[in-house]
């Protein structure tokens, strides 16, 4: 399961999200997306999953304070 890549259970993710601000949540998601992007580039990939552009826009807009 995807959640175990970071060594956290679903419950641990939920607990973390419940204890942090909205901005911290968006920053966390941005970090996950950045790691995904780096992993694609590191393996020589040039294409991302089809959801990447909209997720990237949504997350970056919320981290910067601009609403999508």
C-alpha positions in Angstrom: 0.0 0.0 0.0 1.2 3.5 -0.9 1.1 4.7 2.7 3.8 2.3 3.8 6.4 3.9 1.5 7.0 6.5 4.2 6.7 3.9 7.0 3.4 5.4 8.3 0.1 3.7 8.7 -3.1 5.4 7.5 -3.9 6.1 11.2 -0.6 7.9 11.6 -1.3 10.0 8.5 -4.7 10.9 9.8 -3.2 11.8 13.3 -0.6 14.0 11.7 -3.2 15.8 9.5 -5.4 16.4 12.5 -2.6 18.0 14.5 -1.4 20.4 11.9 -2.6 23.6 10.3 -4.1 23.7 6.8 -0.9 25.3 5.4 1.2 22.6 7.0 -1.0 20.0 5.3 -0.6 21.6 1.9 3.2 21.9 2.5 3.2 18.2 3.4 1.3 17.3 0.2 3.7 19.5 -1.8 6.6 17.5 -0.4 5.0 14.3 -1.4 4.5 15.6 -4.9 8.0 16.9 -5.1 9.4 13.4 -4.1 7.2 11.8 -6.8 8.5 14.2 -9.4 12.1 13.6 -8.4 11.6 9.8 -8.5 10.3 10.1 -12.1 13.2 12.3 -13.2 15.7 10.0 -11.4 14.6 7.0 -13.3 14.9 8.9 -16.6 11.2 9.4 -17.0 9.7 12.3 -18.9 6.0 11.7 -18.3 4.0 11.9 -15.1 0.6 10.4 -14.2 -2.2 12.2 -15.8 -3.4 13.8 -12.5 0.0 15.4 -11.9 -0.6 18.8 -13.5 -3.9 19.5 -11.7 -2.5 18.2 -8.4 0.6 20.4 -8.9 -1.5 23.5 -9.6 -3.9 22.9 -6.7 -1.1 22.2 -4.2 1.2 25.0 -5.3 -1.7 27.5 -5.3 -2.7 26.6 -1.8 0.9 26.7 -0.5 1.4 30.1 -2.0 -2.0 31.4 -0.7 -3.5 31.6 -4.2 -6.7 29.6 -4.5 -7.2 27.5 -7.6 
